[in-house]
Amino acid sequence: MEPFPTQGVVGEVSARMDVPYWTKRTLYPMKYGYTYGDSTTPLAGVFKTGGEAYSPTSLPLDGSSVFEPLPVGASILRSINDQTGKTILVKPITAELQKKLNIPESAGGVYFPGHSHYGHSNPTTRAVYLNPGIGNTAFVLAHEAGHAVDPDLGIDAKLQVEQNPERLRTAERSAARKDPYTFLGSFMQQPMASARSEAFAQRYAVDKLKDIGEDITGVIQDDWYNEYPASKIVEGLDNARDYYVYTQTGVNPRRSVEFPDASSLKDNRRSVADQYLNLALDKRYREQEEMLRQRGVRDINVILGPYADPD
């Protein structure tokens, strides 16, 4: 079978456009449009360039830039330490880190729960990474810090996936051999967990900004606020269809493949199209997708609480 691409990022990413918003498949009715709430909050700090290079054999711990918090950033970090006892280190997303872990250029920040030194295994000190160009805002800092102190993230299925991705791929292939319904339920465990963790970080960021006296109106009125967690479910359902078609045909539907002759190419395209058509016409599969969408919305709304719908 032709290799199917897998995501190389091993953390939660807060990005402006790292999910397929252009598909217009959302779980909430749009009211205001996507303006991305992080841009409505002040800068949390600036990165000052130093001279230390990253080690090529491990994830960077210190980097070549030092984060100097501005008053709002210092307030956020101090409040987190006072409430949780945890120190949050702030590191830059550099071009090297971006390339090594396939982090989208538009990502505002990232936290690595499986980091051997500054992930969830460290009880007192954890590191978050911010994009020096677009991510060093108060909201992104507080969002990534939310991941860093999320008590559920350490036991989340997502962390297990990061530690042993081959185990997940084997489980998915086994489920796909049974039927598309068993496969969909297995595949969507990780996206649903990711949606919940993103909702937790969104809620944590708003609570933290409110604690230090910042205006949260613009953030919670932004459709991006609840649609970013929901996009993990939308993206997961899209990926599930693609991956299931791949398991049934051996052809990666996301990229063109060179075949020895035109007839072979035609036959494979027909097989892929038939698989997508079968899923589209399968009433039980469509109902299961809708059930997962509704469950995802309920989970997100419970976590966001009073900020689930500002109207």
C-alpha positions as CSV (number, residue, x, y, z in Angstrom):
1,M,0.0,0.0,0.0
2,E,1.1,3.5,-0.7
3,P,2.2,5.4,2.4
4,F,-0.5,7.6,4.0
5,P,0.9,10.9,5.5
6,T,0.8,11.4,9.2
7,Q,1.0,14.6,11.2
8,G,4.5,15.3,12.5
9,V,3.6,17.8,15.2
10,V,3.6,16.2,18.7
11,G,1.6,18.9,20.5
12,E,-1.5,21.0,20.6
13,V,-1.2,23.8,18.1
14,S,-3.1,27.1,18.4
15,A,-3.1,28.4,14.8
16,R,-4.9,31.0,12.8
17,M,-5.4,28.8,9.8
18,D,-4.1,25.3,10.5
19,V,-7.5,23.8,10.0
20,P,-9.6,23.7,6.8
21,Y,-11.9,26.7,7.5
22,W,-12.3,27.2,3.8
23,T,-14.5,24.1,3.6
24,K,-17.1,26.1,5.4
25,R,-18.2,23.0,7.3
26,T,-18.6,24.3,10.8
27,L,-20.5,23.1,13.9
28,Y,-21.8,26.4,15.0
29,P,-23.8,29.0,13.0
30,M,-21.5,31.9,12.2
31,K,-22.5,35.3,13.7
32,Y,-19.5,37.6,13.3
33,G,-17.0,35.9,11.1
34,Y,-13.4,34.7,11.8
35,T,-11.2,37.5,13.1
36,Y,-9.2,35.3,15.5
37,G,-9.5,36.4,19.1
38,D,-5.8,36.3,19.9
39,S,-5.4,39.5,17.8
40,T,-7.7,41.4,20.1
41,T,-5.5,41.0,23.2
42,P,-2.3,42.9,23.9
43,L,1.2,41.6,23.5
44,A,2.4,39.3,26.3
45,G,6.1,39.9,25.7
46,V,8.9,40.0,23.2
47,F,11.7,37.7,22.3
48,K,15.2,39.0,22.5
49,T,17.8,37.3,20.4
50,G,20.7,35.5,22.0
51,G,23.5,33.3,20.8
52,E,22.7,29.8,21.9
53,A,21.9,27.2,19.2
54,Y,19.5,24.3,19.3
55,S,20.8,20.7,19.6
56,P,20.1,18.8,16.4
57,T,19.4,15.6,18.4
58,S,16.5,16.7,20.6
59,L,13.7,19.1,20.9
60,P,15.1,22.6,21.8
61,L,14.9,23.5,25.4
62,D,16.4,27.0,25.5
63,G,16.7,28.3,22.0
64,S,18.4,31.3,20.6
65,S,15.9,33.9,22.0
66,V,14.8,34.9,25.5
67,F,11.2,35.9,26.3
68,E,10.9,39.1,28.1
69,P,7.3,39.5,29.4
70,L,5.5,42.7,29.2
71,P,3.3,43.6,32.2
72,V,0.3,41.6,31.0
73,G,2.4,38.5,30.2
74,A,4.1,38.7,33.6
75,S,0.7,38.9,35.2
76,I,-0.5,35.8,33.4
77,L,2.6,33.8,34.3
78,R,2.6,34.9,37.9
79,S,-1.1,34.1,38.3
80,I,-0.6,30.6,36.9
81,N,2.2,30.0,39.3
82,D,0.2,31.3,42.2
83,Q,-2.8,29.1,41.4
84,T,-1.1,25.9,40.3
85,G,2.4,26.0,41.6
86,K,3.7,25.5,38.1
87,T,6.3,27.7,36.3
88,I,5.6,28.2,32.6
89,L,8.7,28.7,30.5
90,V,8.1,30.6,27.2
91,K,10.2,29.6,24.1
92,P,10.1,30.7,20.5
93,I,8.9,28.7,17.5
94,T,12.0,29.0,15.3
95,A,12.3,28.1,11.6
96,E,14.3,25.0,12.7
97,L,11.6,23.8,15.1
98,Q,8.9,24.6,12.6
99,K,10.6,22.5,9.9
100,K,11.6,19.6,12.2
101,L,8.1,19.1,13.5
102,N,6.0,20.3,10.5
103,I,4.4,23.1,12.5
104,P,2.2,25.3,10.3
105,E,3.7,28.7,9.6
106,S,0.4,30.3,10.8
107,A,0.6,28.5,14.2
108,G,0.5,31.0,17.0
109,G,1.7,28.6,19.7
110,V,2.3,25.0,20.6
111,Y,2.7,22.9,23.7
112,F,4.3,19.4,23.8
113,P,2.7,17.3,26.5
114,G,5.1,14.4,25.8
115,H,8.2,16.5,26.0
116,S,10.7,14.5,28.0
117,H,11.8,17.5,30.1
118,Y,9.2,20.2,30.1
119,G,6.0,18.3,29.3
120,H,3.4,16.8,31.6
121,S,5.9,14.5,33.2
122,N,7.4,17.5,34.9
123,P,5.3,18.4,37.9
124,T,6.6,21.9,38.4
125,T,8.0,23.4,35.2
126,R,6.6,23.2,31.7
127,A,7.4,25.0,28.4
128,V,5.2,26.5,25.8
129,Y,6.4,27.7,22.4
130,L,5.1,30.9,20.8
131,N,5.4,32.2,17.3
132,P,7.4,35.5,17.7
133,G,5.6,37.0,14.7
134,I,1.9,36.3,15.5
135,G,1.8,34.3,18.7
136,N,3.3,36.4,21.5
137,T,-0.1,37.8,22.5
138,A,-1.8,37.5,25.9
139,F,-4.5,35.1,24.6
140,V,-2.1,32.7,22.9
141,L,0.2,32.6,25.9
142,A,-2.8,31.9,28.2
143,H,-4.2,29.3,25.8
144,E,-0.9,27.4,25.6
145,A,-0.5,27.7,29.3
146,G,-3.9,26.2,29.6
147,H,-2.7,23.1,27.8
148,A,0.4,23.0,30.1
149,V,-1.7,22.8,33.2
150,D,-4.6,20.7,31.8
151,P,-4.8,17.8,34.2
152,D,-6.5,15.6,31.6
153,L,-3.9,16.0,28.9
154,G,-1.4,13.8,30.6
155,I,-3.8,10.8,30.5
156,D,-5.5,11.8,27.2
157,A,-5.6,9.4,24.3
158,K,-3.8,12.1,22.3
159,L,-0.7,11.8,24.5
160,Q,-0.8,8.0,24.1
161,V,-1.0,8.5,20.3
162,E,2.1,10.7,20.3
163,Q,4.0,8.2,22.3
164,N,3.1,5.2,20.2
165,P,1.6,6.3,16.8
166,E,2.1,2.9,15.2
167,R,-0.1,1.3,17.8
168,L,-3.0,3.7,16.7
169,R,-2.4,3.0,13.0
170,T,-2.6,-0.7,13.7
171,A,-5.8,-0.3,15.7
172,E,-7.3,1.8,12.9
173,R,-6.4,-0.7,10.2
174,S,-7.9,-3.5,12.3
175,A,-11.1,-1.6,12.8
176,A,-11.4,-0.7,9.1
177,R,-11.3,-4.4,8.2
178,K,-14.5,-4.9,10.2
179,D,-16.8,-2.1,8.9
180,P,-16.8,1.7,8.4
181,Y,-18.8,2.2,11.5
182,T,-16.4,0.5,13.9
183,F,-13.6,2.3,12.1
184,L,-15.2,5.7,12.5
185,G,-15.7,5.2,16.2
186,S,-12.1,4.2,16.7
187,F,-10.6,6.9,14.5
188,M,-12.6,9.7,16.1
189,Q,-11.5,9.1,19.6
190,Q,-8.4,11.3,19.1
191,P,-10.1,14.2,17.3
192,M,-12.9,14.3,20.0
193,A,-10.2,14.3,22.8
194,S,-8.3,17.1,20.9
195,A,-11.5,19.2,20.7
196,R,-12.1,18.8,24.4
197,S,-8.5,19.8,25.2
198,E,-8.7,22.8,22.9
199,A,-12.0,23.9,24.5
200,F,-10.3,23.6,27.9
201,A,-7.4,25.9,26.7
202,Q,-9.9,28.4,25.2
203,R,-11.8,28.6,28.5
204,Y,-8.6,28.7,30.6
205,A,-7.3,31.6,28.5
206,V,-10.5,33.7,28.9
207,D,-10.6,33.0,32.7
208,K,-7.0,33.9,33.0
209,L,-7.4,37.2,31.1
210,K,-10.5,38.0,33.1
211,D,-8.5,37.3,36.3
212,I,-5.9,39.9,35.5
213,G,-8.4,42.5,34.4
214,E,-8.3,42.2,30.6
215,D,-11.3,42.8,28.4
216,I,-12.5,39.4,27.0
217,T,-15.5,40.7,25.0
218,G,-13.8,40.6,21.6
219,V,-12.4,37.1,22.2
220,I,-15.6,35.4,23.2
221,Q,-17.7,37.1,20.5
222,D,-15.3,35.8,17.8
223,D,-16.6,32.7,16.0
224,W,-13.1,31.4,16.1
225,Y,-13.4,31.0,19.9
226,N,-15.7,28.0,19.8
227,E,-15.0,27.0,16.2
228,Y,-11.4,26.3,16.8
229,P,-12.1,23.4,19.1
230,A,-15.0,22.3,16.9
231,S,-12.7,22.3,13.8
232,K,-10.8,19.4,15.3
233,I,-14.0,17.3,14.9
234,V,-14.7,18.6,11.4
235,E,-11.1,17.9,10.4
236,G,-11.3,14.4,12.1
237,L,-14.4,13.4,10.1
238,D,-12.8,14.5,6.9
239,N,-9.6,12.6,7.7
240,A,-11.6,9.5,8.7
241,R,-13.2,9.3,5.3
242,D,-9.9,9.7,3.5
243,Y,-8.2,7.2,5.7
244,Y,-11.0,4.6,5.4
245,V,-10.8,5.0,1.6
246,Y,-7.0,4.5,1.8
247,T,-7.4,1.3,3.8
248,Q,-9.9,-0.1,1.3
249,T,-8.0,0.8,-1.9
250,G,-4.4,1.1,-0.9
251,V,-4.4,4.5,-2.7
252,N,-3.8,7.7,-0.9
253,P,-6.6,10.0,-2.1
254,R,-4.8,13.1,-1.1
255,R,-2.1,13.1,-3.6
256,S,-1.5,11.9,-7.1
257,V,0.4,8.7,-7.7
258,E,2.4,7.7,-10.7
259,F,1.2,4.5,-12.3
260,P,2.9,2.5,-15.1
261,D,0.0,3.0,-17.5
262,A,-3.1,5.0,-18.0
263,S,-5.5,2.1,-17.6
264,S,-4.1,1.4,-14.1
265,L,-4.6,5.0,-13.1
266,K,-8.2,5.0,-14.3
267,D,-9.0,1.8,-12.4
268,N,-7.6,3.2,-9.2
269,R,-9.4,6.4,-9.5
270,R,-12.7,4.5,-10.1
271,S,-12.1,2.4,-7.0
272,V,-11.4,5.5,-4.8
273,A,-14.5,7.3,-6.2
274,D,-16.7,4.2,-5.5
275,Q,-15.5,4.1,-1.9
276,Y,-16.4,7.8,-1.3
277,L,-19.7,7.3,-3.0
278,N,-20.5,4.3,-0.8
279,L,-19.8,6.3,2.4
280,A,-21.9,9.2,1.1
281,L,-24.9,7.0,0.4
282,D,-24.6,5.0,3.6
283,K,-27.3,6.3,5.9
284,R,-25.9,4.6,9.0
285,Y,-22.5,6.1,8.4
286,R,-24.0,9.6,7.9
287,E,-26.0,9.3,11.1
288,Q,-22.9,8.2,13.0
289,E,-21.1,11.3,11.7
290,E,-23.9,13.5,12.8
291,M,-24.0,11.9,16.2
292,L,-20.3,12.6,16.7
293,R,-20.8,16.2,15.6
294,Q,-23.6,16.7,18.1
295,R,-21.6,15.0,20.9
296,G,-18.6,17.2,20.1
297,V,-20.7,20.4,20.4
298,R,-22.1,19.3,23.7
299,D,-18.7,18.5,25.1
300,I,-17.3,21.8,23.9
301,N,-20.3,23.8,25.3
302,V,-20.0,22.1,28.7
303,I,-16.3,23.0,28.9
304,L,-16.7,26.6,27.7
305,G,-19.6,27.1,30.1
306,P,-20.8,30.7,30.2
307,Y,-18.6,31.5,27.3
308,A,-20.1,28.9,24.9
309,D,-22.6,31.4,23.5
310,P,-22.1,35.1,24.4
311,D,-25.5,36.0,23.0
